[in-house]
């Protein structure tokens, strides 16, 4: 990976949780910052809305320096755009880079 391609500043967010009056943990619809990274973003596939799926979606490959603790429960935010993480690969298991597959749903 050439570091010059890492030109998009993104925020990696994690879901926030809250506790109710009985102490039970409830997932919230709020997100908090887990990390900020400069990444490379490349579109890989795109689908148009149809009768079965009323929303369009585009899949991207996001390449970044290794981030310990990154999981599928996180999401990536780039400006006002939100990407759901669907896959995480640690090439050669060397903890240098991560290739993250994300989906952006529109509609």
WOVEN-V239089 format. One record per pair of residues at least 6 apart in sequence whose C-alpha atoms are under 6 Angstrom apart, sorted by sequence separation. I is the first residue (numbers start at 1). GAP is how many residues later the second one is. If there is no record, write none. Layout:
i=I gap=GAP
i=I gap=GAP
This chain:
i=19 gap=6
i=49 gap=6
i=76 gap=6
i=18 gap=7
i=19 gap=7
i=49 gap=7
i=76 gap=7
i=18 gap=8
i=48 gap=8
i=75 gap=8
i=90 gap=8
i=17 gap=9
i=47 gap=9
i=75 gap=9
i=89 gap=9
i=17 gap=10
i=47 gap=10
i=75 gap=10
i=89 gap=10
i=17 gap=11
i=46 gap=11
i=88 gap=11
i=16 gap=12
i=46 gap=12
i=88 gap=12
i=45 gap=13
i=72 gap=13
i=87 gap=13
i=16 gap=14
i=45 gap=14
i=87 gap=14
i=16 gap=15
i=44 gap=15
i=86 gap=15
i=15 gap=16
i=43 gap=16
i=44 gap=16
i=86 gap=16
i=14 gap=17
i=43 gap=17
i=85 gap=17
i=13 gap=18
i=14 gap=18
i=42 gap=18
i=84 gap=18
i=13 gap=19
i=42 gap=19
i=83 gap=19
i=84 gap=19
i=13 gap=20
i=14 gap=20
i=41 gap=20
i=83 gap=20
i=13 gap=21
i=41 gap=21
i=83 gap=21
i=12 gap=22
i=40 gap=22
i=12 gap=23
i=40 gap=23
i=12 gap=24
i=39 gap=24
i=11 gap=25
i=39 gap=25
i=10 gap=26
i=10 gap=27
i=9 gap=28
i=9 gap=29
i=66 gap=29
i=8 gap=30
i=66 gap=30
i=7 gap=31
i=8 gap=31
i=65 gap=31
i=66 gap=31
i=6 gap=32
i=7 gap=32
i=65 gap=32
i=66 gap=32
i=6 gap=33
i=64 gap=33
i=6 gap=34
i=64 gap=34
i=5 gap=35
i=63 gap=35
i=63 gap=36
i=62 gap=37
i=62 gap=38
i=61 gap=39
i=61 gap=40
i=60 gap=41
i=60 gap=42
i=59 gap=43
i=59 gap=44
i=58 gap=45
i=58 gap=46
i=57 gap=47
i=57 gap=48
i=56 gap=49
i=57 gap=49
i=56 gap=50
i=55 gap=51
i=55 gap=52
i=14 gap=60
i=13 gap=61
i=13 gap=62
i=12 gap=63
i=12 gap=64
i=11 gap=65
i=11 gap=66
i=10 gap=67
i=10 gap=68
